[in-house]
Amino acid sequence: MLTNLSISAAANGLRRGDFTAVELIDAHLSAIETLNPKLNAYITVTAEEARAAAVQADQTLSAGDAPILTGIPLGIKDLFCTKGVKTTAASRILDNFVPPYESTVTSKLLESGAVFLGKTNLDEFAMGSANLTSHAGPVENPWHRTNDSAALVPGGSSGGSAAAVAAGIAMGATGTDTGGSIRQPAAYCGIVGLKPTYGRCSRWGTIAFASSLDQAGPMTRTVEDAAIMLGAMAGFDPKDSTCSDQAVPDFRAATKRSLKGLRVGIPAEYRAEGMSAEIQAVWQQGIDWLRDAGCEIVDVSLPHTKYGLATYYIIAPAECSSNLARYDGVRFGERVAGKSLDEMYENTRHDGFGEEVRRRILMGTYVLSAGYYDAYYLKAQKIRTLIRRDFTNAFENVDVLLTPTAPTAAFGQNEKPSDPVQMYLNDIFTVPASMAGVPAMSVPVSLDSQGLPLGLQLIGRHFDEETVIAAGAALEKAAAFTARPNLRAGAVA
């Protein structure tokens, strides 16, 4: 089936003439028509535009010297502004927003020949770890527990992108990662998710959650595919003051690199209390695989890791409170009328934002308020500096770190914790790398006893995605993870 191909395999097939871009896109649109009503991975499907782009892709391919992603079908997280295509951030307040411009990341992908199938679902404004907070409804993970049809969460916030790639209704997809929103859903859905170094990809045209943390990245089925997509997405952008003017290396070439002599750090603090025996066993298996690949295993310490989650849930809501202040029904957002200007503001923001977004705005406003700024926000920024220093110190002795991606496999949609703090704990292993701004990747390596995918996380130095990709390719090869979700009608319907 064309929908089972990797990006690399599809690109080769298109150039050999095994099939056309039109046939490739039609196969994916047909799969979307069949599976999306259940999975809800896409908010908007752009079938007509995709078919027109596929015709153009075939012409480019026939002319020769086509860009690497020419004709490749991708899903775009509905946080990236797409010119002329509705962009909602999965929120009621932006339900009818049609951008007159294209984000830098999606512009680069279009320049590389990619074909966009539509906009993928997410937690509202990227705030969530389970894709249950979307105004468009929850996304269902295409995986199921053995002999159990209960709907599982795909992780969040990039759950729609993760589910689409895992289900074969996109060959790759864009995600954004603020505290783990690419890596955690990648682990839950059995795919590869790569968060680049903060500043590697432009944030221009991407709807903001927490500006000092948000970073775009690829979600794919293979490490090589992630390298291909990142090569297209990355690069300096003068429109984004936080985008680094670093040369974009050949990430794909890194997948062939030898690991002999590579020093792999194992952080003691990631052996969290209550971690399941299965997660510990998979982690140990990953250590053994990298040792067999020629790596030297080194125990390291990241002493401020234990403060990562608490620090994140001060800084991220503070930035969210500031960024989302613009949605007031006057400058931006769907207006809800009131008897006075103040009442109009209140009605617009109450009705326009969901519960989780309102909760984070309130938390952020509180920690930024007079009397609390020094006690919370300023202190959190100081601890963030210490967390970053921990990683800098660790990378003086090792080249890459290996940890679990998530503390558990995917859980049921009806098993959502009533305490929001319990939900936040899903990001315990991913948040520290986000706080430090370093690159990190989740690679699927195993199935648990209930038949659900588990991932391992690799963390690298600033702007050293190549080493992360090289180690990820070695893990991928050793794990030989080829499992796919059961998408037969009985399993998905």
PEZIHU-V113998 format. One record per backbone hydrogen bond with DSSP energy under -1.0 kcal/mol. NH is the residue of the N-H (numbers start at 1). CO is the residue of the C=O. If there is no record, write none. Layout:
nh=NH co=CO
nh=NH co=CO
This chain:
nh=4 co=1
nh=5 co=2
nh=10 co=6
nh=11 co=7
nh=12 co=8
nh=13 co=9
nh=14 co=10
nh=15 co=11
nh=16 co=12
nh=17 co=13
nh=18 co=13
nh=24 co=20
nh=25 co=21
nh=26 co=22
nh=27 co=23
nh=28 co=24
nh=29 co=25
nh=30 co=26
nh=31 co=27
nh=32 co=28
nh=33 co=29
nh=34 co=30
nh=35 co=31
nh=36 co=32
nh=38 co=35
nh=39 co=35
nh=40 co=36
nh=43 co=119
nh=44 co=119
nh=46 co=117
nh=50 co=46
nh=51 co=47
nh=52 co=48
nh=53 co=49
nh=54 co=50
nh=55 co=51
nh=56 co=52
nh=57 co=53
nh=58 co=54
nh=59 co=55
nh=60 co=56
nh=61 co=57
nh=62 co=58
nh=63 co=59
nh=69 co=112
nh=70 co=67
nh=71 co=113
nh=72 co=69
nh=74 co=115
nh=75 co=172
nh=76 co=118
nh=78 co=120
nh=79 co=77
nh=80 co=77
nh=81 co=205
nh=84 co=99
nh=85 co=82
nh=87 co=97
nh=89 co=78
nh=91 co=88
nh=93 co=352
nh=95 co=92
nh=97 co=94
nh=103 co=81
nh=104 co=204
nh=107 co=103
nh=108 co=104
nh=109 co=105
nh=110 co=106
nh=111 co=107
nh=112 co=108
nh=113 co=110
nh=114 co=109
nh=115 co=72
nh=117 co=74
nh=119 co=44
nh=120 co=76
nh=121 co=41
nh=123 co=157
nh=125 co=89
nh=126 co=123
nh=127 co=124
nh=135 co=90
nh=137 co=134
nh=139 co=131
nh=140 co=39
nh=141 co=152
nh=146 co=450
nh=148 co=145
nh=153 co=411
nh=158 co=181
nh=159 co=157
nh=160 co=121
nh=162 co=158
nh=163 co=159
nh=164 co=160
nh=165 co=161
nh=166 co=162
nh=167 co=163
nh=169 co=164
nh=171 co=73
nh=173 co=219
nh=174 co=75
nh=175 co=217
nh=177 co=215
nh=184 co=180
nh=186 co=182
nh=187 co=183
nh=188 co=184
nh=189 co=185
nh=191 co=186
nh=192 co=220
nh=193 co=442
nh=194 co=218
nh=195 co=440
nh=198 co=437
nh=200 co=197
nh=206 co=203
nh=207 co=79
nh=213 co=210
nh=214 co=210
nh=217 co=175
nh=219 co=173
nh=220 co=192
nh=226 co=222
nh=227 co=223
nh=228 co=224
nh=229 co=225
nh=230 co=226
nh=231 co=227
nh=232 co=228
nh=233 co=229
nh=234 co=230
nh=235 co=200
nh=240 co=237
nh=243 co=240
nh=244 co=199
nh=246 co=244
nh=251 co=249
nh=255 co=252
nh=256 co=253
nh=257 co=254
nh=261 co=294
nh=262 co=259
nh=264 co=296
nh=265 co=400
nh=266 co=298
nh=268 co=300
nh=270 co=267
nh=271 co=268
nh=272 co=270
nh=275 co=272
nh=280 co=276
nh=281 co=277
nh=282 co=278
nh=283 co=279
nh=284 co=280
nh=285 co=281
nh=286 co=282
nh=287 co=283
nh=288 co=284
nh=289 co=285
nh=290 co=286
nh=291 co=287
nh=292 co=288
nh=293 co=289
nh=294 co=291
nh=295 co=290
nh=296 co=262
nh=298 co=264
nh=300 co=266
nh=305 co=302
nh=307 co=304
nh=308 co=305
nh=311 co=307
nh=312 co=308
nh=313 co=309
nh=314 co=311
nh=315 co=311
nh=316 co=312
nh=318 co=314
nh=319 co=315
nh=320 co=316
nh=321 co=317
nh=322 co=318
nh=323 co=319
nh=324 co=320
nh=327 co=324
nh=328 co=326
nh=329 co=332
nh=334 co=93
nh=344 co=340
nh=345 co=341
nh=346 co=342
nh=347 co=343
nh=348 co=344
nh=349 co=345
nh=350 co=346
nh=351 co=347
nh=352 co=348
nh=353 co=349
nh=358 co=354
nh=359 co=355
nh=360 co=356
nh=361 co=357
nh=362 co=358
nh=363 co=359
nh=364 co=360
nh=365 co=361
nh=366 co=362
nh=367 co=363
nh=368 co=364
nh=369 co=366
nh=372 co=369
nh=373 co=369
nh=376 co=372
nh=378 co=373
nh=380 co=376
nh=381 co=377
nh=382 co=378
nh=383 co=379
nh=384 co=380
nh=385 co=381
nh=386 co=382
nh=387 co=383
nh=388 co=384
nh=389 co=385
nh=390 co=386
nh=391 co=387
nh=392 co=388
nh=393 co=389
nh=394 co=390
nh=395 co=391
nh=396 co=393
nh=397 co=394
nh=398 co=394
nh=399 co=263
nh=400 co=263
nh=401 co=459
nh=402 co=265
nh=403 co=457
nh=405 co=455
nh=413 co=151
nh=415 co=412
nh=423 co=419
nh=424 co=420
nh=425 co=421
nh=426 co=423
nh=427 co=424
nh=428 co=425
nh=431 co=427
nh=434 co=430
nh=435 co=431
nh=436 co=432
nh=437 co=433
nh=438 co=433
nh=440 co=195
nh=441 co=458
nh=442 co=193
nh=443 co=456
nh=445 co=454
nh=446 co=454
nh=448 co=452
nh=451 co=448
nh=454 co=446
nh=456 co=443
nh=457 co=403
nh=458 co=441
nh=459 co=401
nh=460 co=439
nh=464 co=461
nh=468 co=464
nh=469 co=465
nh=470 co=466
nh=471 co=467
nh=472 co=468
nh=473 co=469
nh=474 co=470
nh=475 co=471
nh=476 co=472
nh=477 co=473
nh=478 co=474
nh=479 co=475
nh=480 co=476
nh=491 co=488
nh=492 co=488
nh=493 co=489
